[in-house]
């Protein structure tokens, strides 16, 4: 059965059957992406960031991500 066969079969379903099918599809786990697809999607994201941010904004974001962050110590959590 091809995808087109499935589409034609779905087109013949009643409204309630389509709703049931949609509920079923939404519960299915997503198929894992291939390494190539993960890389392609990540590269597309990087490209969109570079198109929408100035070099200064990118540098500021990189610096912020590279800073150490330490949760403030709350003495009250350790008192008995």
Secondary structure per residue as TSV (DSSP state, phi and psi in degrees):
chain	resnum	aa	ss	phi	psi
A	1	X	-	360.0	129.9
A	2	X	-	-93.1	170.5
A	3	X	H	-61.9	-39.4
A	4	X	H	-63.0	-37.7
A	5	X	H	-60.9	-42.2
A	6	X	H	-65.1	-42.9
A	7	X	H	-60.2	-43.2
A	8	X	H	-65.3	-38.4
A	9	X	H	-66.5	-41.1
A	10	X	H	-64.8	-35.6
A	11	X	H	-61.6	-22.7
A	12	X	T	-90.2	-4.5
A	13	X	S	-75.2	153.3
A	14	X	-	-75.6	169.9
A	15	X	H	-59.6	-43.1
A	16	X	H	-68.8	-35.7
A	17	X	H	-67.5	-38.3
A	18	X	H	-64.6	-40.7
A	19	X	H	-62.4	-42.5
A	20	X	H	-63.8	-42.2
A	21	X	H	-64.1	-42.5
A	22	X	H	-61.8	-43.7
A	23	X	H	-58.5	-42.3
A	24	X	H	-63.8	-46.0
A	25	X	H	-62.5	-38.8
A	26	X	H	-68.1	-19.3
A	27	X	H	-88.6	-11.5
A	28	X	S	-71.7	138.8
A	29	X	-	-69.9	147.3
A	30	X	-	-71.7	142.3
A	31	X	-	-68.6	139.7
A	32	X	-	-62.9	143.0
A	33	X	-	-78.7	148.9
A	34	X	-	-72.3	162.6
A	35	X	H	-57.9	-43.1
A	36	X	H	-62.4	-40.8
A	37	X	H	-68.9	-38.6
A	38	X	H	-62.5	-42.9
A	39	X	H	-65.0	-43.1
A	40	X	H	-61.9	-44.2
A	41	X	H	-67.0	-39.1
A	42	X	H	-65.9	-41.8
A	43	X	H	-64.2	-38.8
A	44	X	H	-62.7	-39.5
A	45	X	H	-64.0	-46.8
A	46	X	H	-59.9	-43.2
A	47	X	H	-60.2	-42.4
A	48	X	H	-67.6	-35.2
A	49	X	H	-65.3	-45.1
A	50	X	H	-65.2	-29.5
A	51	X	H	-76.7	-27.0
A	52	X	H	-105.5	-10.9
A	53	X	S	-117.0	146.8
A	54	X	-	-77.1	160.8
A	55	X	H	-56.8	-34.9
A	56	X	H	-66.3	-40.2
A	57	X	H	-65.7	-40.3
A	58	X	H	-63.2	-45.2
A	59	X	H	-62.1	-41.4
A	60	X	H	-62.5	-41.1
A	61	X	H	-66.5	-41.6
A	62	X	H	-63.5	-43.9
A	63	X	H	-61.1	-42.9
A	64	X	H	-63.4	-38.4
A	65	X	H	-71.2	-24.6
A	66	X	H	-90.4	-6.7
A	67	X	S	-73.2	144.7
A	68	X	-	-74.3	141.4
A	69	X	-	-126.5	126.5
A	70	X	-	-123.9	126.6
A	71	X	-	-61.2	137.5
A	72	X	-	-63.3	143.3
A	73	X	-	-76.3	128.0
A	74	X	-	-110.9	103.3
A	75	X	G	-60.3	-30.5
A	76	X	G	-63.1	-28.0
A	77	X	G	-67.9	-21.8
A	78	X	G	-106.4	2.0
A	79	X	-	-86.1	143.9
A	80	X	-	-102.7	360.0
